[in-house]
Amino acid sequence: MNSRYDAERIAPYAARRSRALEVLSARGAAALLLSARPKLRNADTEHRYRPDSDLWRLTGLGEPHCALLLLPASNGRAARSVLFLRERNAEQELWSGRRLGVERAPELLRVDEARPIEGLWSDLPGLLEGCARLCYRTGVDAQSDAAVLEVLARLRSKTRSNATLPHELLDTAPVLHELRLSKDQAELRAMSRAAEITCAAHASAMRSARPGMREFELEALIEYEFRRRGADAPAYGTIVAGGANACILHYVDNRDELRDGQLLLIDAGAEFEHYAADVTRTFPVGERFSAPQRELYELVLRAQLAAIDSARAGRRFDEPHATAVRVLVEGLCELGLLRDSVPAALESGAYKRFYMHRTSHWLGLDVHDAGSYVREGASRELAPGMVLTIEPGLYVAEDDREVDERWRGIGIRIEDDVLVTDAGPQVLTAAAPKAPDEIEALRARALAS
C-alpha cells in the first residue's frame, strides 16, 4: 500500500495543491472537487473505475467516494486542504479492494486534514465560513449539485452573523483548469511514457496487419500492447478503420475485413497514470501505397510537418490549424480535387468537404484536456509546458461522384502529440513511423516474414 503513496511520488500532487491554494486565496475562494461516481456498464456490473481528473491531479488518490475541499487563507488563517474519504473497513475491502483510510491520509497524501466522507455535507457549511466564493463545477452530477445548493442556502440563512459567507458560486474551469494547461515535470514524465507505449503499439500494428484480418484483431493487439507495457487502459475508444471506414471520423465498429489495396487508419492512445496519448497513423494493408494514396498521404504529411513547426511559444493556438489548412488547400487545388483558386477555396471553406475537423486540441489528463483556447477574444498564445495534438487529415467519401474515381474512399489522418518548449516544438510521439518510405519498408519486411 505505502509504495503507491511514497513521498517522492506524492510530492508533485502536494505542490499542485499549494499552487491551487495560492490562486484561490487571491480570489477569496474555496474549491470543492468531488470524485467521479462509479458507472454501471449493465445490470449490476460496473465499468472499471477512472478517477475524476481534477481530483486526481491534486491528490493522486484513485478511490471513489471522496472529495477535496481547498480553503483559502483568510483572517490570519493559513490556506489548507481537507480530504473527505472512506474509512477502512475490512469486510468491504475484501469485496472491493483496499482503501487508504482517513487515519493515514494526512501523512501519506500530505493533506492538512482528513475526514470521513459521510460527513461531507454536514461539515461543509462550517468549513466554508470565512470564504467569499466557492468554486464548484455544476452540471456534472445532479445529486451533488442539489447538495451544494442546499449548503449555500443554509449559509444564506446566517446573513445576520458576522462571518464572511460565500456569495458567489464560480466554475472551476477559469481557476483550476488553467493550471492544468502547463504541465510540470511529473506530468510530462507520465505523458512521455504514455506516448512511448502508444508508439510501440502502433509499430506493432504496422508489423502485424495482413489482408484478410479483421479490424478488431488489430484493436485487440493494440490494447494488449498497452496493458502489457504498463498502461492503465486505452485513453479513448480505439479506431481501426480499413478503406472507406477511415472517412468516418469516430469509427469504432472495428469489425470489417481488411483488403489488399486499402489503407488502414488507426487512431489509438494509451493512458498512463491517467495521462493520455493520442496518435493516428495511416498505412497500406498491403505492401505499398497506390499512386493516389501516396499523393494524398504526402500532402497530409506536409501539412502536419508545417503545422508542427508552427506550434511554437508565442504563436497563437490557431496557427497550426491555419498552417495545415493552407498546405492542404494548395495541394488539393494542385491535384484537382478543388477547382477553385487557393484564396477562393480558403475563403469559401470548400476544403471542408475533405477536411472538416480542427487540427489541434489540448492533451493531458483528458484526451481533450482542460484549458481555454481563447483569451480576451483572441486565440491564446502557446507557452512552454503546453501539450497539444497536431492531426490534419483528408477524407474523400466513397460515394463522392464529383471527384475522379481514383480518389474515392481514401481516408488519411496523421496525428502526433507535441510539447511546446522554449527551444521549439518537441514531438513526444515521433517514434511511431510516418514517413511513407519508412512505412513501406516496414510493411515489406512484415509481409515477407
Secondary structure, 3 states (H helix, E strand, C coil): CHHHHCHHHHHHHHHHHHHHHHHHHHHCEEEEEECCCCCEEECCEECCCCCCHHHHHHHCCCCCCCEEEEECCECCECCEEEEEECCCCHHHHHHHCCCCCCCCHHHHHCCCEEEEHHHHHHHHHHHHCCCCEEECCCCCCHHHHHHHHHHHHHHHCCCCCCCCCCCEEECCHHHHHHHCCCCCHHHHHHHHHHHHHHHHHHHHHHHHCCCCCEHHHHHHHHHHHHHHCCCCEECCCCEEEEHHHHHCCCCCCCCCECCCCCEEEEEECEEECCEECCEEEEEECCCCCCHHHHHHHHHHHHHHHHHHHCCCCCCECCHHHHHHHHHHHHHHHHHCCCCCCHHHHHHHCHHHHCCCCCCCCECCCCCCCCCCCEECCEECECCCCCEEEECCEEECCCCCCCCCHHHCCCEEECEEEEEEECCEEEECCCCCCCCHHHHHHHHHHHHHC
